[in-house]
Amino acid sequence: MWIKTVQDALLSTTSRLKIAYARGHDLSSRNRLRRVNIEDGFVLVEIAVAVFVLALLLGSLLPLLRAETTAARGAATDRRMAAVMAVLAAELVRNGHLPCPASGMDGVAEIACNGAAIGWVPAASLGLPTAAVLDGWSRPFTYAVDARATQTADLAEWCGRADGFDALTLDGATPHHPLVLLVAHGPGGGAWLAEGGRAPGAASGAEMENADDDAIFATVPIVASGPDRFDDRILAYAEPAFTSMHGIHCAVAAAGSGQGG
């Protein structure tokens, strides 16, 4: 609705500018010699009014566009996180375990990892393009996994041990002990930097918790700005939600706390 209103208003403003232009230029040679300041004044006033209206319209339009852009980037982030989780599930079926994180933007999974393993999504090892592991603000996801989920020989072993994959902790949501977790850090700070380390600017305690590379992560309601800003998005799974969500049948049912994010 608001887009149609703005379009109509812009059309009206454009028409005013055309009329003002015509009044100033569509004069015969004889009348051009007799142009008076009053006529020029009316033309200038109409142009000024039209420009003023246009400025007001743009001023009201920008916040709406900004809100739509933020929503679109958030939606793109959610889709990419879900897609990465689906690829991780396929990796589990293919190799009998999840990959360790990558240590940098090359996207190559570490050969071995321990405890709560945290790093970059191993895009190259998973056969994914770099863009697939970036959020809607072009910032890398953080990938965390219980290292025991990377050490099983086959799916049967993985399923039999999955209820013990509890090295990670997620405060503020379920599952409280996910076996795998993705964080999209959004427009605020905390995301991985190509040159190493984390982007500055993590504001709230929860944002800082998600960027300190320990086993504990946190989520709270979104806060757009201010000292308590929180714009991280988290997708986390425990068992049996991870396998059932991705159509994997575990012969041994694992007791878990489900999905959060």
N, C-alpha and C positions, 0 to 999 in steps of 0.2 A: 504493500500500500504506500509506504513512504517513498519508495523508488518512483512510483507513478506520479506522486505529488511533486517530487523534485524535478522529474522530467518535464511536467507541464509548466512548472515555474521557470525552468531554464529556457523552454521554448518561448515563453512570454517575454523573458528578458532579451533573448536573441532578436525577437521581432522589434522590440523597442530600440535596440542598437541599430538594426537595419533602417528603421524609420529615421532615426537621428542622423545616420550617415547620409541617407537620401536627401534630407532637408538641407544638409550642408553642401551637397555636391551636385544635385540635379537642378541646376539653374542654367538658363539660356545665357549666351554670351552677353546680351544686353543687360539682363538682370544681375549677372555676376559683377558687372561694373557698378551696380547700384546697391550691392550688399551692404547692409547696415549692421552696426554693432548689436542692435536688439535681436536680430535674427540669429547672429552668431551666438549670442548669449543663450537663447532658447535651445539651440543645438547642444551647447556645452552642458547646460543643465540636464537635458534629457540623457546625455551620455553619462553624466555623473550619477544620476539616479539609477540608471541601468547597471552601472558598475557596482554601485552600493548594494543593490538588490542581489547581484551575483555574488558579492563577497559574503553577504548574510547567508545565502544558500550554501555556499561552500563551507562556511563556518559550522553550519548545522549538519552538513553531510559527513564531514570528516570523522566525528565521533561514531557515527553509525557504521561507516566503512571500517573503522578501526575495530569495532566490536565484532563485525562480521568476519574480519580477517583473523582475529584472535580465535573465534569459534571454529573457523575452517582449519587453522593450524592445530588446534586441539583435537579436532576430529581426525586429521591426518596422523597425528601422533598416536592416537588410540588404535587406528588401523595398522600402523606399522608395528606397534608393540605386539598386537595380536598375531600378526604375520610372523614376527620373529619367534614367538612362542610356538607357533605351528611348525616352523622349520626345526626348532630345537626338539620337538616331539618326534619329527621324522628322523632326526639324527639318533634319537634314542632307539627307535625301531631298527634302524640300519646297523648301528654299532653296539647296541646294548648298554649305552651310557650317554650322558650329556658331555659336551666339551668343556674343558677349562676355559676361563676367560683369556682374552688376548691382553698383552701387556702394553699395547700401543695401537696407533691408528693403522698399522699394517694389517691388523685383523687376523693374525695367525694365532691359533689357540696354543697356550702353553702345553708342553708335553705332559706335565704333572702339576697338580696343585693340592693344597692341603687346607683343612679347616673350612672357614668361610672364605671362599675364593671370590675375589672382587676385581673387576677390571672392565675392559672393553668387550662388546659383543664380538666374537671371533668371526667377523663377516667373511673373510677370505676362506677360512676353513669350512664355513657353512655354504660357500658358493653364492654368497649374497653381494650385491653391489653396495658400495659405501652408503649411498642415499637411503638404503633400506633400514639402516641402523642409526639414522638420525631422526630427531623429533621434528615437529613442524617449524621450529626455529633454527633448523640445521645444526643442532647440537647433539653430540653422541649420547646414546643411552649408556647407563651403567648396568652391567650384567653381574649378578651375584648368584652363586650356586654353592650348595653344600658339596664339598669336594668328594665326599663318599659317593655321590651320584655320578661322578666322572670316572669311577674306578671299577665298576662292575664289568664282568666279562660278557654278559648277554642280558636280554630282557627278563628272563626268568629270575636271574639273580637280582637284578635291579628291583623288580617287583617285590621280591621276598624281603628286601632290606629297606624299602622306601619309607616305611613307617618310622625308621630310625634316623632319617635325614632331618636333623633339627639344629644344625649349626647356625642358621640364620634366625634372626628375630625381627618381627615387624610389629611395632607398637602402633596402636590406634586402629587396627583393622584385623580381619581374619584373612588368611591363616596367620596365627601368631608365630608359627615356626615354618615358614615356607621352605621348600627345597630349591626353588629357583625364583628369581625376582629380577624385574627390569625397572629402572627408574628413568623417566624422562624429566630432565631438570628445567625445561621450559625457558622463558625469557630471562629468568633470574639467574643467579650464579650457581655454581656447583658442578657443571658439566666438565667432562674431560677436555683438556686443551691439547692441540696437536703437538706443541712443544713440550708437553708434560705437565703434570699437576692439574689443578682444578681452576675453573673460571671463578674469579672473585665475585662477591655480591650476594652470596647466600645470606638471607636476612634472618629468618626465624630460627628457633632452635631445631625445628623439624627439618628445615632445609639444610642446616649445617650437619645434622645427624646423617643425612643421606649422602653427604659428600666427604665424610671423614674416614672412609675406607675401613671401618670396623664392621663387626657382624650385626650391628643393630641399625635398623632403618625405622622410619617413622612417617606417618601420614596424619594430617589434620584437614579440616575443611579448607577449601581454597580461599585465600585472602589476596586480593589483586594488588594491593600496594601497602606501603607503610612499614613500620619496623617488624610487624608480625606477618609480612607477606609470605605466602606459601603457594607456589605454582607448580610444584612437582606432581607428576603423575606416576603411580606405581601399579604394576601388574605383577601379582605374585600367586604361586600355586604350591600347595602341598599335595600329598596323595590322599584319597584316590582321584582328586579333582583333575590333576594334570593329565593323567592317562585317559580318564573317561571323557574329558573335554575334547581330546584330540583323537577319539575313536580307537584308543589302544586298549586291548584286553589283557589285563593282568590275571594270570591263573591264580595267584595268591593275592587276595584282597588286602590292601594296606589301609589301616585306620589312619585317617588324617583329618585335618581341620578345615579342608576345603579351599576356596579361592577368595582372594581379596584383591583390592587394587583401586 
